[in-house]
Amino acid sequence: MIKYAVALLFSGALLHAQENVQVGDELEIGKSETRMYQHIELPRANFIIKRGGIANYKALKGEKVVVTSIKENEDGSKMIKIKRKNGHRFFGSHPVVAVNYEKALESGEILTQ
């Protein structure tokens, strides 16, 4: 019985640790379940092309990113803004993108390190 209680405490601590994101944390963009990312607010292809970029969404998988700002919405969800760790822009045109952190973490679109 004590083993179950200890396991429950550790699993609760791990779940809580995933939700505590801070400015400067490094994350990785994972694989999307669909063709487009659902919880990472990426610009549509026509806006990328208008700004002189290349709309290659597949190239995002495995990209290391850094959290630049955190905002908590009225419903309690966290919206974070991320930029690429290497300093380049997303698609060559957008310096930061917004992410619904909890939903992206659940779906595997964002991976913690």
N, C-alpha and C positions, 0 to 999 in steps of 0.2 A: 504494500500500500504506500509506503514511503517513497518507493521508486516512482510511482505514478505521480505523486505530489511534486517531487523534484522535477520530473520531466515536464509537468504542466507549468511550473514556474519558469523553466528555461525556455519553453516554447512561447510563453507569453512575453518574455523579455526579448526574444528574437523578433517577434511580430512588432513589438513596440519600437525596436531599434530600426526596422525598415522604414517606419513612418517618420522618423526624426531625420529630416534632411536639413542641411545647413548650407549657407552660401559658401562656395568654395569646394563643396563635395564633388568628387569625380564619379561619373556614372558612365554607362555604356548603352548605346542604342541597340536593342535586340531586334529579332525578326518579327515582322508584323504577320498576324494571322490572315489578313486580307491583302489586296494589292496596295492599298493605302494604309497609313497608320491612322488608327481611330482616335487615340488619346494624345498624340503629338500633333499640335496645330501647325502643320506644314502648309506653306502657300501652294495654291493651285499652279499647275504648269504654266498657264498663260501669264501669270504675274512674274514667275521666275524668268520666263523668256523675255518679257517686256523689260526687265531690269538687266538683261544681258547674261543671264545664267543658263545653266544646263539642267533640265529637270530629270535627274537620274535618282529616283527614290531608292533603288536597290543598293546604291553605294553607301547609304546610311548605316546599314547593318554592320555592327562592330565598331562604329565610330565612338571614340572617347569624347565625352563632353563634361563641362564644368557648370555647376549651378551658379547663376549670377544674381537672381532675386527670387524671393518667396513671397507669395500672397495667399492669405487664407480667405476663401469665399464665404458668403453668408451661410451656405449650407454645410460648412465645415471642411470642404475639400480643399486641398492645397494645389495652387497653380504655381509652377516654377518656370523660370526662364532659363534656358541653357544656351551656351555657346560652345563651339568646338574647342577642344583642348589645344590643338595645334595653331589656333589663331586664325585659320581660314574661315571664310564665310560658308554657310550652308548653300549649296548649289552655285556658289560664286556670286550670290546676290543678297543674301539675308544674314546679318550678323548674329541674331538671336531668334529662337522660336520658343513658344509657350508649350507647356506640358501639364496635363492633369496628372499629378504625381501618383496618387493612389491607384487610379484606374490603369495607368500605364504600367505600373509595377505589377499589378494583378495579371494583366494580359501578357506580360513579358516583353513589352515594347521598350521598357527601360530596365536595365539590370544594375544592381548595386555591386560594388567591388569589395 
